[in-house]
Each structure stands twice: as structure tokens, then as C-alpha cells.
């Protein structure tokens, strides 16, 4: 059964968060060296002061509630999702899946433009029925019975679109974990998923690199500082997520620092200025979704679940490739380097391969119009 849902966090919950932020023992923190040791101390003090003095959760709650939210049980999990019916006579269903440390909040500024392009100077023929769920264990969705990886989550999201919403076919876009989920949608559910659009090179071919160029890329994934120096969180969340969660469930500042580090490291920013790509309000709203729903713990399960599913390898030797049409949107400050096209084409049926001049991992926040235009342009090839 589908039920409408409104975000309305109790004031007591918000006050508990504010009190913990206010009581953080800044005096016991040692001075760090910029961002080299992790999230910069001076910036965290500045962000938390803004959090206490200026940030207005209710204003952002109102912005979220401007869209129609629903909950429905899907494969035994209570799933939260936004559903924005598109303009015109024949909008295409578009499933957008987020990743970690993101949330459905990442898509708020692109939903209306995708669903109603004619309001922004576009063509009504390009409209989508936009479906933006919170992944299982994230945000306002329920937790899975145990850690689910992206392949299992793809099954849940396919059921949401086909069984609950009643679509026979759909188009999928994903960033971060959403790219892995979209890959599995195109692989396991090609009878419903018509095409995928991804902007993170998360999957690996079972046969590995085959050319000198591909081998050089594979080595870079193991040696580039922007990759190697960011591996700590991934290893922890893939092996011992429960231990990490004891601290994070007790500390809003800890959750904020853990997440802000990724906004800083994975975005296309000027120097060390994370706010050249993100606003304080934007980052805090995403962080608050984790806090008010108490889902930091279960959000990290996806890393553990992927390890159990077999890691990054897509498919089998007999069937190693996603055959539905695939678009790769490549942003230069992505946290992982994209492979050569030869490698990608052994993984996917690449029909669109676009390198952009600006942007990073959080494309829907950093370069929303560029991302929208690419999603729309690719859809025109198979509408």
C-alpha cells in the first residue's frame, strides 16, 4: 500500500542535535595541518557555529515537502520516495538513485527541471516522471534485514518502479552507489530498465585490464593520492561498520566531519575552499537527514553488503557486460579516475561518452544544469 508522507521532525529531536553540537569539546581537539589529517578544525568550528546560529532546518524541511513524498513496502522494506509526475502526454519514467554520503536531498534542485522542462525554456517532450527514493537503510526508508549491497538494492528499486508504481519500463540515472545500482539494474533487470546514465566509474570487468592504457589506469586507481588517501573510510565501512557507528550515532559533529571531508575531497573546489562548490546549508541539510533519521549506521551497510556480493566485479565470464544503452558522464574532479573507453565498452554498451570541463563527484549539486542536459540528451536517443 502506498501512503503519502510528510517530513516533520519533532522539535525535541532537533534540540537534542543542537545541544550535542553546542556541547562539543573543541578545547580538547588538537590543531591540525589544514585538511591533510582530515576535516579542518577551523572550518568545522565555523560550520558548527553557523549550524547553531543561522541554519534553519524548518526552512529546508519546507523545501523538501514542496514535492510529493510517499512510503510503500517493497520486498519487505518500507521505502521512502519522491514522485514528481512530469508534464505533457508521455513523460518517461526516470529513476534517480543516490549514494553515500549523499541522500535524496542531492536531487532536489534537478527534479523540477527534469519533470517540467518547459518551465525553464526546454521542451515538454523531454519531460520525465521523476522517482527519487531514499536507498534502503538511508534517510526516511526502512532498513534491510541485514546489509544489502548495490545488487540487492537494484532489485528493491526495480520492484518499486514496476510493482508499486506500475511502470513496465524506465530509465535509470545514478551517482556514487547509484551508478553501481544502475549498473545492476541494466544487468539484472534489462527487461524493465531501458537504459542507464552513470557518472561514477564504480564497476570492474571480471577479466581485468587488457591493454597497456587500461593497465596504466588500473595502476593509477591503486596509487593516485586522491584515491589512496581516501580509502580509510571505505575499508572501515566495508569491514567493521558497527564499530564506527557507536561513535557516529552519539556525535552530530562527528557525523558532520566524516561527511564534510568527502564534500571537500571529492568536489571540484578552488584550493581548499569547499564552499566554492557547496553551501553550508546544502551540506548541513544532507548531514541532518542522517541525524534526524538515525541512519548513519545502516547507511554504511552498503559497503559491507557489496563486499559480500563479490565487490566491484560486474557479471560473469560468460556474461560480463551491461547490454542496455549506457551513457557515461565524466566530471574531472571525480574521486576515481574513469577507465579508458575500451575498458568501459567491455563493461557497458556505451552509447554516449561525455567528458565535462568542471565538476566532481556530486554532479547534481556542483553542475546540476550540465547533468540535466546530459540526461535529457541521452534520453532523446531512445524515447
Secondary structure, 3 states (H helix, E strand, C coil): CEEEECCCCCHHHHHHHHHHHHCCCHHHCCCCCCCCCCCCHHHHHHHHHHHHHCCCHHHHHHHHCCCCEEEEEECCEEEEEEEECCCCCCCEEEEEECCCCCCHHHHHHHHHHHHCHHHHCCCHHHCEEEEEECCCCCCCCCCCCCCCCHHHHHHHHHHHHHHHCCCCCEEEEECCHHHHHHHHHHHHCCCCEEEEEECCCCCECCCCCCCHHHHHHHHHHHHCHHHHCCHHHHHHHHHCHHHHHHHHCCCHHHHHHHHHHHHHHCCCCECCEHHHCCCHHHHHHHHHHHHHHCCHHHHCHHHHHHHHHCCCECCCCCCCCEEEEEEEEECCECCCCCCCHHHHHHHEEEEEEEECCCCECCHHHHCHHHHHHHHHHHHHCCC
